[in-house]
Amino acid sequence: MSNKETLLSFGKYPETSLQQARKQRDEARELIKQGIDPCSLPKYQLFVKVQLIKYRINNEKVSID
């Protein structure tokens, strides 16, 4: 993480309620305390999902009945 200030958006109002935004803000603060950049987390989660899908496709056993 850098010391540079960044903007983190949780969605547009009213699609995202104030209560939801506050909860996500608190979660982001916890990640920062752990040294994790909350802005990079969605990219990492997407990367992991793609890798898991690729693994499942390549290692799936096809049975012909």
C-alpha positions as CSV (number, residue, x, y, z in Angstrom):
1,M,0.0,0.0,0.0
2,S,1.1,3.5,-0.7
3,N,0.6,6.6,1.3
4,K,-1.2,8.2,-1.6
5,E,-4.9,9.0,-1.0
6,T,-7.2,7.1,-3.3
7,L,-11.0,7.1,-3.8
8,L,-13.0,4.0,-3.0
9,S,-16.6,3.9,-4.2
10,F,-19.3,1.5,-2.9
11,G,-22.0,2.3,-5.5
12,K,-24.5,5.0,-6.3
13,Y,-27.2,6.2,-4.0
14,P,-30.0,4.9,-3.8
15,E,-28.9,1.6,-5.2
16,T,-26.5,1.3,-2.3
17,S,-28.0,2.3,1.0
18,L,-26.2,4.5,3.5
19,Q,-26.2,1.5,5.9
20,Q,-24.5,-0.7,3.2
21,A,-22.0,2.0,2.4
22,R,-21.1,2.4,6.1
23,K,-20.7,-1.3,6.5
24,Q,-18.4,-1.5,3.4
25,R,-16.4,1.5,4.7
26,D,-15.8,-0.3,8.0
27,E,-14.7,-3.4,6.2
28,A,-12.3,-1.3,4.1
29,R,-10.9,0.2,7.2
30,E,-10.3,-3.2,8.7
31,L,-8.4,-4.3,5.5
32,I,-6.3,-1.2,5.7
33,K,-5.4,-2.0,9.4
34,Q,-4.3,-5.5,8.1
35,G,-2.1,-3.8,5.4
36,I,-4.4,-4.8,2.6
37,D,-5.3,-2.2,-0.1
38,P,-9.1,-2.4,-0.5
39,C,-8.9,-1.0,-4.0
40,S,-6.8,-3.9,-5.2
41,L,-8.9,-6.6,-3.5
42,P,-11.7,-6.8,-6.2
43,K,-9.1,-7.3,-8.9
44,Y,-7.4,-10.0,-6.9
45,Q,-10.7,-11.7,-6.2
46,L,-11.6,-11.7,-9.9
47,F,-8.2,-13.1,-10.7
48,V,-8.7,-16.0,-8.2
49,K,-12.2,-16.7,-9.7
50,V,-10.8,-16.8,-13.2
51,Q,-8.0,-19.1,-12.1
52,L,-10.4,-21.4,-10.3
53,I,-12.6,-21.6,-13.4
54,K,-9.6,-22.4,-15.6
55,Y,-8.6,-25.1,-13.2
56,R,-12.0,-26.7,-13.1
57,I,-12.3,-26.6,-16.9
58,N,-8.8,-28.2,-17.4
59,N,-9.3,-30.9,-14.7
60,E,-12.9,-31.7,-15.2
61,K,-13.4,-35.4,-16.0
62,V,-16.0,-35.9,-18.8
63,S,-18.0,-39.1,-18.6
64,I,-19.8,-40.3,-21.7
65,D,-22.8,-42.3,-20.8
